[in-house]
Amino acid sequence: MIWAEAGFERGGRRVSGSGIPLLFPFPGRIAGGTFTFRGRAFAIEPSDGRGHAIHGFAHTRPWRVLDHERNRIVGEFHASVDDPRLLAYWPADFRIRAEYALHGNRLNGVYSIDNPSDQPLPVGFGTHPYFRVPLGGEDGAECVVTLPVSEEYELDDLVPTGLRFRLRDADAFHEGIPFGEMQFDNVFGGLVFAEDGWCRTTISDPSSRRRVAMTFDRPFTTCVVYTPGHREAVCIEPLTCVPNAVRLDAAGIPSGLRVLEPGESLVARVDIAVS
C-alpha cells in the first residue's frame, strides 16, 4: 500500500521520494534556507531545486535502532550524537524517536520529540507517506481520496506566505475527490477532528474494494497534499506547523511553530490501516 521507487531499499535514490519520510526539525520549505530565531541568524543550504531548504535533516541521515522485535521497531536520531555538524544550522540540539508497531492490518506510529539542550528549540514535524494508487485495482484515476480540510494557504513559489482562506468546496474534499481530478502540491489547514480527537483521511479503490485510512492526533495542525508527477501515488502529509514556520513566526504570523524549552517534549501519533 506504500509506494517506493524501484531500488529504493538499496540506497542511491532520492530519500524524500519514497516510503514514509519523516520531516524534522522542520517540514516543508524554508524560504531561501535562511531565518532568524531570537536574534540569531541561520542559513541552511537550499535543497529543493528552487533555492529553498526543505524537509529538515532527519530523513537524509542514518538513525540508530534502539529496539527491534517481530512486530515493533524503535529508532532515534539525536543531532549532537548522530551528526554534530547540524548544530550550526539550528538554534538548539534536537532529538526524535520513532516507534512503529504492526497489529494485523494497522501500523501504529508514535513520534516523540524532545529538547535535550539548554536552549529553546523551535520545531516542526511531519510525515510524508506515499500511498500507492491504485490499491490493487485497475485504474488509479478512479480511487477516491477524502481530505478533512477546510482552509488553504497562499503559496509563493511553493512557500506559504501566511495568508489563508476558507475553501468554498470543502464539502467536496470531505466527501472524496477522484484521484484522476487531483493535481496538488498544496498546503491546507482547518483540519476537522472527530470527537475522539483524531483526524481521518482515506483512499478508496472501487475496483479492488480496498481502502487505506490514516488517522492522526491534535499535535498536527496542517496537511500538505502532493501528487507526484509519476501519478503512481498520492502524498497526504500531516504537519505540526505550516511550512516556512520559522520565518512566519519571526514575522508575527501564526504558523503552529512549537518552541520547546530545555527538557520539554512533544508526542504525535499517526496510524495507517488497510481494509
Secondary structure, DSSP 8 states (H G I E B T S, - for coil): -B---TTGGGS-S-GGGSS--EEBS--SEEGGGEEEETTEEEE----SSSS-EESBSGGGS--EEEEEETTEEEEEEEHHHH-GGGGGTSSS--EEEEEEEEETTEEEEEEEEE--SSS-EEE--EE--EEESSSSSS-GGG-EEE----EEEEEETTEEEEEEEE-TTHHHHHH-EEGGG---EEEEE---B-TTS-EEEEEEETTTTEEEEEEE-TT--EEEEE--TT-SEEEEEEESS-TTHHHHHHTT-----EEE-TT-EEEEEEEEEE-
